[in-house]
Structures are given as C-alpha cells and as structure tokens.
Amino acid sequence: MSKIVSFGEIMLRLNPAGYRRFYQANQMEVSYAGSEANVAVQLALLGHHSVFVSKVPAHEIGQCAVNELRRYGVDVSEMRRGGPRLGVYYVEKGASQRGGKVIYDRADSSMALARAEEFDWERLLQGADGFHFSGITPGLGGEMPKACLEAVRTARRMQVPVSCDLNYRAKLWTPEQAGRVMTELMPYVDLCIANEAEAQDMFGIQASGASGEERCESVARQIAERFGTKEVAVTLLESLSSEEDDWSGLLYREGECRLSRKYRVHIVDRVGCGDCFGAALIHGVQKGWDAGRQIEFAVAAGCLNQTIEFDFNLVTEEEILALAEGKGGDLKR
C-alpha cells in the first residue's frame, strides 16, 4: 500500500473514568493521541505504510507514546528523542445537556521546542505517496511554522500530495496568527479538511446559504477558489446533546460537491472523529475512488470513531465499508 508521512505532536491523554467530572476523579485513564497521530494509526490499520514524524522526550513516558503507535503498526523509526516533556491533555466527557471539556498542558513540550533543522524533509519524503499535517502543528509555535513550510515546499517539489486538516485551536494561537501562517501554507495543500467555524476563524470566510449543507458547500468552494486546493472536505456536526449528534460531510472536487448520508450517532467518545474522517479521505485518494465513495467512506469512519473509547479509530476497511454501504450495526457471528 501507499506510504503516508504524518507530522505532528503525540500527547498523553488523561481522563476520569466514565462520566465523572475532574473534581470527582481520584484516578485517571491513560491513553496517547494527537491529531496527526490519530491519522497515522487509522492509515496503518487501513493497510498503509504509515510513518509518524514527531519528537518526544527521551524517557519512559516518551517511550510509552512510541510504543502505543508501534502497537498499531505505525512506523516510528523517524520519531526524534529529546526535549523536556510530553504534552498532556485532560478530557472530561459530557453527559446529556452538560458539555464535555478539554484542558491542555502542552506548553514547552518536546515537539513545541523542536528545531526545524531536525527534520530532513528531502529524506523523510523519499518514496512517499502523501504528506499530512494539521493546523495544530504550526500552532505549537517556535520553529514549527517554519518546519511545516519547509515540509510542504519539499513535498510540492517532490510531487508528493499534501493533506491538511485546519484544526483551529484557540488555546494555541489567535485567529490573526493562524490566518497569517496558514495562508502561507495553504497554496501547497491538495486536500483540505475543514469546518465552517475554522474557515471563518482562520481565513475570514463567511458561509452563505440557509441549510447546513449549503453553508458547507459555500465554505468548500471559497477555500478551493482562494487557494487553488484540488479537494476540500467539510464536516457537518449538529450536536443534539453531549451524547448524540447528527454527523455528515461533503467533498468538493473539480467544481462539484458530493454530500454524504447523515448519521445519528450515540456518542461513546467524540474526540478524534475529524482526524479519522481525514485519514479515511486520504485512503480514498490513494485507492483512486470517486468522490461519492470517498466521502461516504470518510463520514462512516468518523461515525464509527465516535463509538470507540479514546481517540484511535480501531476499525478495519471492511467495517467502514459495511457501514458506508448501509450494513452497519449488525451482530457479527
């Protein structure tokens, strides 16, 4: 299968068991995740040679993060070691009308303090069929915007397709900072994953239309026209409560939009669904699928991810295709 290189930060995730609030927790469940790491795991499980490029501290907790990726088949041979700490984030699940909460503790992490010169993109992208990053990585600050720019410029020169999930995080940078950096990166992106709020925050794009679907199409067209992006996928999540949402998406390609079916999802864990949506889109590109099949597969992947504890989408291509084809939910014997 294809070789896909993902670049970003992996973090330690801590959360109270079940639906307990932070105040009630006397112990935490441990897992490891991060936007690009989630993508790397999903791509590995879909059969790709998935390479994760990052930096973690050279101690046991850093090694735990590496081990977790290796467990699911991700190539971790290009992960750098060093720096002071692994970033941490805390997740409190919502219930009914009480929303969930994420608290970040990632300042001065090993990845945030990494130097751009530590990543030899000419070598790292050798033989690659795709390169993926998200807006979180340059949002870490330091030399990460420079590292991302060098990566996408090298990818363009080497004719390696680039995918990017905008993933705006207000706790990392302001809309003005994000817009300035991402505007420089976007002309090198072939596949952009976004939602309406991110497009407005980063680029000032105003959606038009009466329905959610019309607004998503407006966002996709404006991104494609402004940056020359070949494909733009926009997710549409309509939150009904902390435990239920309507989930769908659309894909803009060659002047036309394809809208997926809509799923009503009973949520087990909503964190990471957009990342798995992006990974599934990349998979569809590599398989040469038409736009309709690609977006249905991606939305089905994001749907399944919301039914699994923690960030990683531990499903196979067969399971995603079954749901995309209307065969999900059955007991397999």
Stockholm file with secondary structure:
# STOCKHOLM 1.0

chainA/1-333         MSKIVSFGEIMLRLNPAGYRRFYQANQMEVSYAGSEANVAVQLALLGHHSVFVSKVPAHEIGQCAVNELRRYGVDVSEMRRGGPRLGVYYVEKGASQRGGKVIYDRADSSMALARAEEFDWERLLQGADGFHFSGITPGLGGEMPKACLEAVRTARRMQVPVSCDLNYRAKLWTPEQAGRVMTELMPYVDLCIANEAEAQDMFGIQASGASGEERCESVARQIAERFGTKEVAVTLLESLSSEEDDWSGLLYREGECRLSRKYRVHIVDRVGCGDCFGAALIHGVQKGWDAGRQIEFAVAAGCLNQTIEFDFNLVTEEEILALAEGKGGDLKR
#=GR chainA/1-333 SS CCEEEEECCCEEEEECSTTCCGGGCSSCEEEEECHHHHHHHHHHHTTCEEEEECEECSSHHHHHHHHHHHHTTCBCTTCEECSSCCCEEEEECCBTTBCCEEEEECTTCTTTTCCGGGCCHHHHTTTCSEEEEETHHHHTCTTHHHHHHHHHHHHHHTTCCEEEECCCCTTTCCHHHHHHHHHHHGGGCSEEEECHHHHHHHHCCCCCCSSHHHHHHHHHHHHHHHHCCSEEEEEEEEEEETTEEEEEEEEEETTEEEECCCEEEECSCCTTHHHHHHHHHHHHHHHTCCHHHHHHHHHHHHHHHTTSSSSSCCCCHHHHHHHHTTCTTCCCC
#=GC SS_cons         CCEEEEECCCEEEEECSTTCCGGGCSSCEEEEECHHHHHHHHHHHTTCEEEEECEECSSHHHHHHHHHHHHTTCBCTTCEECSSCCCEEEEECCBTTBCCEEEEECTTCTTTTCCGGGCCHHHHTTTCSEEEEETHHHHTCTTHHHHHHHHHHHHHHTTCCEEEECCCCTTTCCHHHHHHHHHHHGGGCSEEEECHHHHHHHHCCCCCCSSHHHHHHHHHHHHHHHHCCSEEEEEEEEEEETTEEEEEEEEEETTEEEECCCEEEECSCCTTHHHHHHHHHHHHHHHTCCHHHHHHHHHHHHHHHTTSSSSSCCCCHHHHHHHHTTCTTCCCC
//
